[in-house]
């Protein structure tokens, strides 16, 4: 299980209800080959979730999850892609954090 945190600089021009959507491109599905195609508008691949964007000039930290990522094999590999659906440019000051979440309490 994973939590995903998107941090982004002020997006004051973004309309309320806009989103940034996360997709994954699976890699090395059958060993060293078998990458899926790069996501496009016609083939977006594995949809993971959406980060709801608020209309504010302040920096935003948007947390979603916990989510289960696809598990094609042990130690699956992915390349993340984000799709901006908020109507304004994100700029270069965004970061995606992937945070593992345990299903059990941490041992003391």
MODELLER restraints for C-alpha pairs under 7 A, 6 or more apart:
rsr = mdl.restraints
at = mdl.atoms
rsr.add(forms.Gaussian(group=physical.xy_distance, feature=features.Distance(at['CA:1:A'], at['CA:66:A']), mean=5.72, stdev=0.5))
rsr.add(forms.Gaussian(group=physical.xy_distance, feature=features.Distance(at['CA:1:A'], at['CA:67:A']), mean=5.32, stdev=0.5))
rsr.add(forms.Gaussian(group=physical.xy_distance, feature=features.Distance(at['CA:1:A'], at['CA:68:A']), mean=4.76, stdev=0.5))
rsr.add(forms.Gaussian(group=physical.xy_distance, feature=features.Distance(at['CA:1:A'], at['CA:69:A']), mean=6.98, stdev=0.5))
rsr.add(forms.Gaussian(group=physical.xy_distance, feature=features.Distance(at['CA:1:A'], at['CA:100:A']), mean=6.19, stdev=0.5))
rsr.add(forms.Gaussian(group=physical.xy_distance, feature=features.Distance(at['CA:1:A'], at['CA:101:A']), mean=5.26, stdev=0.5))
rsr.add(forms.Gaussian(group=physical.xy_distance, feature=features.Distance(at['CA:1:A'], at['CA:102:A']), mean=6.69, stdev=0.5))
rsr.add(forms.Gaussian(group=physical.xy_distance, feature=features.Distance(at['CA:2:A'], at['CA:65:A']), mean=6.36, stdev=0.5))
rsr.add(forms.Gaussian(group=physical.xy_distance, feature=features.Distance(at['CA:2:A'], at['CA:66:A']), mean=5.01, stdev=0.5))
rsr.add(forms.Gaussian(group=physical.xy_distance, feature=features.Distance(at['CA:2:A'], at['CA:67:A']), mean=5.14, stdev=0.5))
rsr.add(forms.Gaussian(group=physical.xy_distance, feature=features.Distance(at['CA:2:A'], at['CA:68:A']), mean=6.35, stdev=0.5))
rsr.add(forms.Gaussian(group=physical.xy_distance, feature=features.Distance(at['CA:2:A'], at['CA:98:A']), mean=6.68, stdev=0.5))
rsr.add(forms.Gaussian(group=physical.xy_distance, feature=features.Distance(at['CA:2:A'], at['CA:99:A']), mean=5.52, stdev=0.5))
rsr.add(forms.Gaussian(group=physical.xy_distance, feature=features.Distance(at['CA:2:A'], at['CA:100:A']), mean=4.60, stdev=0.5))
rsr.add(forms.Gaussian(group=physical.xy_distance, feature=features.Distance(at['CA:2:A'], at['CA:101:A']), mean=5.18, stdev=0.5))
rsr.add(forms.Gaussian(group=physical.xy_distance, feature=features.Distance(at['CA:3:A'], at['CA:63:A']), mean=6.90, stdev=0.5))
rsr.add(forms.Gaussian(group=physical.xy_distance, feature=features.Distance(at['CA:3:A'], at['CA:64:A']), mean=5.80, stdev=0.5))
rsr.add(forms.Gaussian(group=physical.xy_distance, feature=features.Distance(at['CA:3:A'], at['CA:65:A']), mean=4.44, stdev=0.5))
rsr.add(forms.Gaussian(group=physical.xy_distance, feature=features.Distance(at['CA:3:A'], at['CA:66:A']), mean=4.69, stdev=0.5))
rsr.add(forms.Gaussian(group=physical.xy_distance, feature=features.Distance(at['CA:3:A'], at['CA:67:A']), mean=6.27, stdev=0.5))
rsr.add(forms.Gaussian(group=physical.xy_distance, feature=features.Distance(at['CA:3:A'], at['CA:98:A']), mean=6.14, stdev=0.5))
rsr.add(forms.Gaussian(group=physical.xy_distance, feature=features.Distance(at['CA:3:A'], at['CA:99:A']), mean=5.07, stdev=0.5))
rsr.add(forms.Gaussian(group=physical.xy_distance, feature=features.Distance(at['CA:3:A'], at['CA:100:A']), mean=6.42, stdev=0.5))
rsr.add(forms.Gaussian(group=physical.xy_distance, feature=features.Distance(at['CA:3:A'], at['CA:101:A']), mean=6.69, stdev=0.5))
rsr.add(forms.Gaussian(group=physical.xy_distance, feature=features.Distance(at['CA:4:A'], at['CA:63:A']), mean=5.70, stdev=0.5))
rsr.add(forms.Gaussian(group=physical.xy_distance, feature=features.Distance(at['CA:4:A'], at['CA:64:A']), mean=5.39, stdev=0.5))
rsr.add(forms.Gaussian(group=physical.xy_distance, feature=features.Distance(at['CA:4:A'], at['CA:65:A']), mean=6.29, stdev=0.5))
rsr.add(forms.Gaussian(group=physical.xy_distance, feature=features.Distance(at['CA:4:A'], at['CA:97:A']), mean=5.72, stdev=0.5))
rsr.add(forms.Gaussian(group=physical.xy_distance, feature=features.Distance(at['CA:4:A'], at['CA:98:A']), mean=4.90, stdev=0.5))
rsr.add(forms.Gaussian(group=physical.xy_distance, feature=features.Distance(at['CA:4:A'], at['CA:99:A']), mean=6.14, stdev=0.5))
rsr.add(forms.Gaussian(group=physical.xy_distance, feature=features.Distance(at['CA:5:A'], at['CA:61:A']), mean=6.55, stdev=0.5))
rsr.add(forms.Gaussian(group=physical.xy_distance, feature=features.Distance(at['CA:5:A'], at['CA:62:A']), mean=5.54, stdev=0.5))
rsr.add(forms.Gaussian(group=physical.xy_distance, feature=features.Distance(at['CA:5:A'], at['CA:63:A']), mean=4.44, stdev=0.5))
rsr.add(forms.Gaussian(group=physical.xy_distance, feature=features.Distance(at['CA:5:A'], at['CA:64:A']), mean=6.56, stdev=0.5))
rsr.add(forms.Gaussian(group=physical.xy_distance, feature=features.Distance(at['CA:5:A'], at['CA:96:A']), mean=5.79, stdev=0.5))
rsr.add(forms.Gaussian(group=physical.xy_distance, feature=features.Distance(at['CA:5:A'], at['CA:97:A']), mean=4.97, stdev=0.5))
rsr.add(forms.Gaussian(group=physical.xy_distance, feature=features.Distance(at['CA:5:A'], at['CA:98:A']), mean=6.61, stdev=0.5))
rsr.add(forms.Gaussian(group=physical.xy_distance, feature=features.Distance(at['CA:6:A'], at['CA:61:A']), mean=5.69, stdev=0.5))
rsr.add(forms.Gaussian(group=physical.xy_distance, feature=features.Distance(at['CA:6:A'], at['CA:62:A']), mean=5.21, stdev=0.5))
rsr.add(forms.Gaussian(group=physical.xy_distance, feature=features.Distance(at['CA:6:A'], at['CA:63:A']), mean=6.56, stdev=0.5))
rsr.add(forms.Gaussian(group=physical.xy_distance, feature=features.Distance(at['CA:6:A'], at['CA:95:A']), mean=5.75, stdev=0.5))
rsr.add(forms.Gaussian(group=physical.xy_distance, feature=features.Distance(at['CA:6:A'], at['CA:96:A']), mean=4.68, stdev=0.5))
rsr.add(forms.Gaussian(group=physical.xy_distance, feature=features.Distance(at['CA:6:A'], at['CA:97:A']), mean=6.36, stdev=0.5))
rsr.add(forms.Gaussian(group=physical.xy_distance, feature=features.Distance(at['CA:7:A'], at['CA:60:A']), mean=5.54, stdev=0.5))
rsr.add(forms.Gaussian(group=physical.xy_distance, feature=features.Distance(at['CA:7:A'], at['CA:61:A']), mean=4.46, stdev=0.5))
rsr.add(forms.Gaussian(group=physical.xy_distance, feature=features.Distance(at['CA:7:A'], at['CA:62:A']), mean=6.43, stdev=0.5))
rsr.add(forms.Gaussian(group=physical.xy_distance, feature=features.Distance(at['CA:7:A'], at['CA:94:A']), mean=5.34, stdev=0.5))
rsr.add(forms.Gaussian(group=physical.xy_distance, feature=features.Distance(at['CA:7:A'], at['CA:95:A']), mean=5.23, stdev=0.5))
rsr.add(forms.Gaussian(group=physical.xy_distance, feature=features.Distance(at['CA:7:A'], at['CA:96:A']), mean=6.60, stdev=0.5))
rsr.add(forms.Gaussian(group=physical.xy_distance, feature=features.Distance(at['CA:8:A'], at['CA:59:A']), mean=5.73, stdev=0.5))
rsr.add(forms.Gaussian(group=physical.xy_distance, feature=features.Distance(at['CA:8:A'], at['CA:60:A']), mean=5.31, stdev=0.5))
rsr.add(forms.Gaussian(group=physical.xy_distance, feature=features.Distance(at['CA:8:A'], at['CA:61:A']), mean=6.71, stdev=0.5))
rsr.add(forms.Gaussian(group=physical.xy_distance, feature=features.Distance(at['CA:8:A'], at['CA:93:A']), mean=6.02, stdev=0.5))
rsr.add(forms.Gaussian(group=physical.xy_distance, feature=features.Distance(at['CA:8:A'], at['CA:94:A']), mean=4.30, stdev=0.5))
rsr.add(forms.Gaussian(group=physical.xy_distance, feature=features.Distance(at['CA:8:A'], at['CA:95:A']), mean=6.73, stdev=0.5))
rsr.add(forms.Gaussian(group=physical.xy_distance, feature=features.Distance(at['CA:9:A'], at['CA:58:A']), mean=6.76, stdev=0.5))
rsr.add(forms.Gaussian(group=physical.xy_distance, feature=features.Distance(at['CA:9:A'], at['CA:59:A']), mean=4.38, stdev=0.5))
rsr.add(forms.Gaussian(group=physical.xy_distance, feature=features.Distance(at['CA:9:A'], at['CA:60:A']), mean=6.37, stdev=0.5))
rsr.add(forms.Gaussian(group=physical.xy_distance, feature=features.Distance(at['CA:9:A'], at['CA:93:A']), mean=5.92, stdev=0.5))
rsr.add(forms.Gaussian(group=physical.xy_distance, feature=features.Distance(at['CA:9:A'], at['CA:94:A']), mean=6.59, stdev=0.5))
rsr.add(forms.Gaussian(group=physical.xy_distance, feature=features.Distance(at['CA:10:A'], at['CA:56:A']), mean=6.08, stdev=0.5))
rsr.add(forms.Gaussian(group=physical.xy_distance, feature=features.Distance(at['CA:10:A'], at['CA:57:A']), mean=3.88, stdev=0.5))
rsr.add(forms.Gaussian(group=physical.xy_distance, feature=features.Distance(at['CA:10:A'], at['CA:58:A']), mean=4.73, stdev=0.5))
rsr.add(forms.Gaussian(group=physical.xy_distance, feature=features.Distance(at['CA:10:A'], at['CA:59:A']), mean=4.83, stdev=0.5))
rsr.add(forms.Gaussian(group=physical.xy_distance, feature=features.Distance(at['CA:10:A'], at['CA:60:A']), mean=6.93, stdev=0.5))
rsr.add(forms.Gaussian(group=physical.xy_distance, feature=features.Distance(at['CA:11:A'], at['CA:55:A']), mean=6.17, stdev=0.5))
rsr.add(forms.Gaussian(group=physical.xy_distance, feature=features.Distance(at['CA:11:A'], at['CA:56:A']), mean=5.79, stdev=0.5))
rsr.add(forms.Gaussian(group=physical.xy_distance, feature=features.Distance(at['CA:11:A'], at['CA:57:A']), mean=5.40, stdev=0.5))
rsr.add(forms.Gaussian(group=physical.xy_distance, feature=features.Distance(at['CA:12:A'], at['CA:55:A']), mean=4.91, stdev=0.5))
rsr.add(forms.Gaussian(group=physical.xy_distance, feature=features.Distance(at['CA:12:A'], at['CA:56:A']), mean=4.35, stdev=0.5))
rsr.add(forms.Gaussian(group=physical.xy_distance, feature=features.Distance(at['CA:12:A'], at['CA:57:A']), mean=4.41, stdev=0.5))
rsr.add(forms.Gaussian(group=physical.xy_distance, feature=features.Distance(at['CA:13:A'], at['CA:55:A']), mean=6.54, stdev=0.5))
rsr.add(forms.Gaussian(group=physical.xy_distance, feature=features.Distance(at['CA:13:A'], at['CA:88:A']), mean=6.42, stdev=0.5))
rsr.add(forms.Gaussian(group=physical.xy_distance, feature=features.Distance(at['CA:14:A'], at['CA:55:A']), mean=5.31, stdev=0.5))
rsr.add(forms.Gaussian(group=physical.xy_distance, feature=features.Distance(at['CA:14:A'], at['CA:86:A']), mean=5.59, stdev=0.5))
rsr.add(forms.Gaussian(group=physical.xy_distance, feature=features.Distance(at['CA:14:A'], at['CA:87:A']), mean=5.97, stdev=0.5))
rsr.add(forms.Gaussian(group=physical.xy_distance, feature=features.Distance(at['CA:14:A'], at['CA:88:A']), mean=5.63, stdev=0.5))
rsr.add(forms.Gaussian(group=physical.xy_distance, feature=features.Distance(at['CA:15:A'], at['CA:55:A']), mean=5.93, stdev=0.5))
rsr.add(forms.Gaussian(group=physical.xy_distance, feature=features.Distance(at['CA:15:A'], at['CA:86:A']), mean=6.49, stdev=0.5))
rsr.add(forms.Gaussian(group=physical.xy_distance, feature=features.Distance(at['CA:16:A'], at['CA:53:A']), mean=6.84, stdev=0.5))
rsr.add(forms.Gaussian(group=physical.xy_distance, feature=features.Distance(at['CA:16:A'], at['CA:54:A']), mean=5.65, stdev=0.5))
rsr.add(forms.Gaussian(group=physical.xy_distance, feature=features.Distance(at['CA:16:A'], at['CA:55:A']), mean=5.51, stdev=0.5))
rsr.add(forms.Gaussian(group=physical.xy_distance, feature=features.Distance(at['CA:17:A'], at['CA:52:A']), mean=6.43, stdev=0.5))
rsr.add(forms.Gaussian(group=physical.xy_distance, feature=features.Distance(at['CA:17:A'], at['CA:53:A']), mean=6.47, stdev=0.5))
rsr.add(forms.Gaussian(group=physical.xy_distance, feature=features.Distance(at['CA:18:A'], at['CA:52:A']), mean=6.14, stdev=0.5))
rsr.add(forms.Gaussian(group=physical.xy_distance, feature=features.Distance(at['CA:18:A'], at['CA:53:A']), mean=5.38, stdev=0.5))
rsr.add(forms.Gaussian(group=physical.xy_distance, feature=features.Distance(at['CA:18:A'], at['CA:85:A']), mean=5.85, stdev=0.5))
rsr.add(forms.Gaussian(group=physical.xy_distance, feature=features.Distance(at['CA:18:A'], at['CA:86:A']), mean=4.02, stdev=0.5))
rsr.add(forms.Gaussian(group=physical.xy_distance, feature=features.Distance(at['CA:19:A'], at['CA:50:A']), mean=5.99, stdev=0.5))
rsr.add(forms.Gaussian(group=physical.xy_distance, feature=features.Distance(at['CA:19:A'], at['CA:51:A']), mean=5.38, stdev=0.5))
rsr.add(forms.Gaussian(group=physical.xy_distance, feature=features.Distance(at['CA:19:A'], at['CA:52:A']), mean=4.62, stdev=0.5))
rsr.add(forms.Gaussian(group=physical.xy_distance, feature=features.Distance(at['CA:19:A'], at['CA:53:A']), mean=5.31, stdev=0.5))
rsr.add(forms.Gaussian(group=physical.xy_distance, feature=features.Distance(at['CA:19:A'], at['CA:84:A']), mean=6.72, stdev=0.5))
rsr.add(forms.Gaussian(group=physical.xy_distance, feature=features.Distance(at['CA:19:A'], at['CA:85:A']), mean=5.12, stdev=0.5))
rsr.add(forms.Gaussian(group=physical.xy_distance, feature=features.Distance(at['CA:19:A'], at['CA:86:A']), mean=5.24, stdev=0.5))
rsr.add(forms.Gaussian(group=physical.xy_distance, feature=features.Distance(at['CA:20:A'], at['CA:50:A']), mean=5.64, stdev=0.5))
rsr.add(forms.Gaussian(group=physical.xy_distance, feature=features.Distance(at['CA:20:A'], at['CA:51:A']), mean=5.13, stdev=0.5))
rsr.add(forms.Gaussian(group=physical.xy_distance, feature=features.Distance(at['CA:20:A'], at['CA:52:A']), mean=6.74, stdev=0.5))
rsr.add(forms.Gaussian(group=physical.xy_distance, feature=features.Distance(at['CA:20:A'], at['CA:82:A']), mean=6.48, stdev=0.5))
rsr.add(forms.Gaussian(group=physical.xy_distance, feature=features.Distance(at['CA:20:A'], at['CA:83:A']), mean=5.63, stdev=0.5))
rsr.add(forms.Gaussian(group=physical.xy_distance, feature=features.Distance(at['CA:20:A'], at['CA:84:A']), mean=4.71, stdev=0.5))
rsr.add(forms.Gaussian(group=physical.xy_distance, feature=features.Distance(at['CA:20:A'], at['CA:85:A']), mean=5.51, stdev=0.5))
rsr.add(forms.Gaussian(group=physical.xy_distance, feature=features.Distance(at['CA:20:A'], at['CA:86:A']), mean=6.66, stdev=0.5))
rsr.add(forms.Gaussian(group=physical.xy_distance, feature=features.Distance(at['CA:21:A'], at['CA:49:A']), mean=5.90, stdev=0.5))
rsr.add(forms.Gaussian(group=physical.xy_distance, feature=features.Distance(at['CA:21:A'], at['CA:50:A']), mean=4.27, stdev=0.5))
rsr.add(forms.Gaussian(group=physical.xy_distance, feature=features.Distance(at['CA:21:A'], at['CA:51:A']), mean=6.20, stdev=0.5))
rsr.add(forms.Gaussian(group=physical.xy_distance, feature=features.Distance(at['CA:21:A'], at['CA:82:A']), mean=5.49, stdev=0.5))
rsr.add(forms.Gaussian(group=physical.xy_distance, feature=features.Distance(at['CA:21:A'], at['CA:83:A']), mean=5.07, stdev=0.5))
rsr.add(forms.Gaussian(group=physical.xy_distance, feature=features.Distance(at['CA:21:A'], at['CA:84:A']), mean=6.58, stdev=0.5))
rsr.add(forms.Gaussian(group=physical.xy_distance, feature=features.Distance(at['CA:22:A'], at['CA:47:A']), mean=6.22, stdev=0.5))
rsr.add(forms.Gaussian(group=physical.xy_distance, feature=features.Distance(at['CA:22:A'], at['CA:48:A']), mean=5.52, stdev=0.5))
rsr.add(forms.Gaussian(group=physical.xy_distance, feature=features.Distance(at['CA:22:A'], at['CA:49:A']), mean=5.52, stdev=0.5))
rsr.add(forms.Gaussian(group=physical.xy_distance, feature=features.Distance(at['CA:22:A'], at['CA:50:A']), mean=6.14, stdev=0.5))
rsr.add(forms.Gaussian(group=physical.xy_distance, feature=features.Distance(at['CA:22:A'], at['CA:80:A']), mean=6.94, stdev=0.5))
rsr.add(forms.Gaussian(group=physical.xy_distance, feature=features.Distance(at['CA:22:A'], at['CA:81:A']), mean=5.87, stdev=0.5))
rsr.add(forms.Gaussian(group=physical.xy_distance, feature=features.Distance(at['CA:22:A'], at['CA:82:A']), mean=4.61, stdev=0.5))
rsr.add(forms.Gaussian(group=physical.xy_distance, feature=features.Distance(at['CA:22:A'], at['CA:83:A']), mean=6.47, stdev=0.5))
rsr.add(forms.Gaussian(group=physical.xy_distance, feature=features.Distance(at['CA:23:A'], at['CA:44:A']), mean=6.84, stdev=0.5))
rsr.add(forms.Gaussian(group=physical.xy_distance, feature=features.Distance(at['CA:23:A'], at['CA:45:A']), mean=6.38, stdev=0.5))
rsr.add(forms.Gaussian(group=physical.xy_distance, feature=features.Distance(at['CA:23:A'], at['CA:46:A']), mean=5.31, stdev=0.5))
rsr.add(forms.Gaussian(group=physical.xy_distance, feature=features.Distance(at['CA:23:A'], at['CA:47:A']), mean=4.51, stdev=0.5))
rsr.add(forms.Gaussian(group=physical.xy_distance, feature=features.Distance(at['CA:23:A'], at['CA:48:A']), mean=5.51, stdev=0.5))
rsr.add(forms.Gaussian(group=physical.xy_distance, feature=features.Distance(at['CA:23:A'], at['CA:80:A']), mean=5.91, stdev=0.5))
rsr.add(forms.Gaussian(group=physical.xy_distance, feature=features.Distance(at['CA:23:A'], at['CA:81:A']), mean=5.16, stdev=0.5))
rsr.add(forms.Gaussian(group=physical.xy_distance, feature=features.Distance(at['CA:23:A'], at['CA:82:A']), mean=6.17, stdev=0.5))
rsr.add(forms.Gaussian(group=physical.xy_distance, feature=features.Distance(at['CA:24:A'], at['CA:45:A']), mean=6.48, stdev=0.5))
rsr.add(forms.Gaussian(group=physical.xy_distance, feature=features.Distance(at['CA:24:A'], at['CA:46:A']), mean=5.23, stdev=0.5))
rsr.add(forms.Gaussian(group=physical.xy_distance, feature=features.Distance(at['CA:24:A'], at['CA:47:A']), mean=6.67, stdev=0.5))
rsr.add(forms.Gaussian(group=physical.xy_distance, feature=features.Distance(at['CA:24:A'], at['CA:78:A']), mean=5.86, stdev=0.5))
rsr.add(forms.Gaussian(group=physical.xy_distance, feature=features.Distance(at['CA:24:A'], at['CA:79:A']), mean=5.67, stdev=0.5))
rsr.add(forms.Gaussian(group=physical.xy_distance, feature=features.Distance(at['CA:24:A'], at['CA:80:A']), mean=4.60, stdev=0.5))
rsr.add(forms.Gaussian(group=physical.xy_distance, feature=features.Distance(at['CA:24:A'], at['CA:81:A']), mean=5.99, stdev=0.5))
rsr.add(forms.Gaussian(group=physical.xy_distance, feature=features.Distance(at['CA:25:A'], at['CA:36:A']), mean=6.08, stdev=0.5))
rsr.add(forms.Gaussian(group=physical.xy_distance, feature=features.Distance(at['CA:25:A'], at['CA:38:A']), mean=6.57, stdev=0.5))
rsr.add(forms.Gaussian(group=physical.xy_distance, feature=features.Distance(at['CA:25:A'], at['CA:39:A']), mean=6.88, stdev=0.5))
rsr.add(forms.Gaussian(group=physical.xy_distance, feature=features.Distance(at['CA:25:A'], at['CA:45:A']), mean=6.30, stdev=0.5))
rsr.add(forms.Gaussian(group=physical.xy_distance, feature=features.Distance(at['CA:25:A'], at['CA:46:A']), mean=6.75, stdev=0.5))
rsr.add(forms.Gaussian(group=physical.xy_distance, feature=features.Distance(at['CA:25:A'], at['CA:78:A']), mean=5.34, stdev=0.5))
rsr.add(forms.Gaussian(group=physical.xy_distance, feature=features.Distance(at['CA:25:A'], at['CA:79:A']), mean=5.09, stdev=0.5))
rsr.add(forms.Gaussian(group=physical.xy_distance, feature=features.Distance(at['CA:25:A'], at['CA:80:A']), mean=6.35, stdev=0.5))
rsr.add(forms.Gaussian(group=physical.xy_distance, feature=features.Distance(at['CA:26:A'], at['CA:35:A']), mean=6.03, stdev=0.5))
rsr.add(forms.Gaussian(group=physical.xy_distance, feature=features.Distance(at['CA:26:A'], at['CA:36:A']), mean=5.82, stdev=0.5))
rsr.add(forms.Gaussian(group=physical.xy_distance, feature=features.Distance(at['CA:26:A'], at['CA:77:A']), mean=6.03, stdev=0.5))
rsr.add(forms.Gaussian(group=physical.xy_distance, feature=features.Distance(at['CA:26:A'], at['CA:78:A']), mean=4.52, stdev=0.5))
rsr.add(forms.Gaussian(group=physical.xy_distance, feature=features.Distance(at['CA:26:A'], at['CA:79:A']), mean=6.63, stdev=0.5))
rsr.add(forms.Gaussian(group=physical.xy_distance, feature=features.Distance(at['CA:27:A'], at['CA:34:A']), mean=6.63, stdev=0.5))
rsr.add(forms.Gaussian(group=physical.xy_distance, feature=features.Distance(at['CA:27:A'], at['CA:35:A']), mean=4.38, stdev=0.5))
rsr.add(forms.Gaussian(group=physical.xy_distance, feature=features.Distance(at['CA:27:A'], at['CA:36:A']), mean=6.55, stdev=0.5))
rsr.add(forms.Gaussian(group=physical.xy_distance, feature=features.Distance(at['CA:27:A'], at['CA:77:A']), mean=5.23, stdev=0.5))
rsr.add(forms.Gaussian(group=physical.xy_distance, feature=features.Distance(at['CA:27:A'], at['CA:78:A']), mean=5.38, stdev=0.5))
rsr.add(forms.Gaussian(group=physical.xy_distance, feature=features.Distance(at['CA:28:A'], at['CA:34:A']), mean=5.08, stdev=0.5))
rsr.add(forms.Gaussian(group=physical.xy_distance, feature=features.Distance(at['CA:28:A'], at['CA:35:A']), mean=5.26, stdev=0.5))
rsr.add(forms.Gaussian(group=physical.xy_distance, feature=features.Distance(at['CA:28:A'], at['CA:77:A']), mean=6.96, stdev=0.5))
rsr.add(forms.Gaussian(group=physical.xy_distance, feature=features.Distance(at['CA:29:A'], at['CA:35:A']), mean=6.27, stdev=0.5))
rsr.add(forms.Gaussian(group=physical.xy_distance, feature=features.Distance(at['CA:29:A'], at['CA:72:A']), mean=6.57, stdev=0.5))
rsr.add(forms.Gaussian(group=physical.xy_distance, feature=features.Distance(at['CA:39:A'], at['CA:45:A']), mean=5.80, stdev=0.5))
rsr.add(forms.Gaussian(group=physical.xy_distance, feature=features.Distance(at['CA:51:A'], at['CA:62:A']), mean=6.19, stdev=0.5))
rsr.add(forms.Gaussian(group=physical.xy_distance, feature=features.Distance(at['CA:51:A'], at['CA:64:A']), mean=6.87, stdev=0.5))
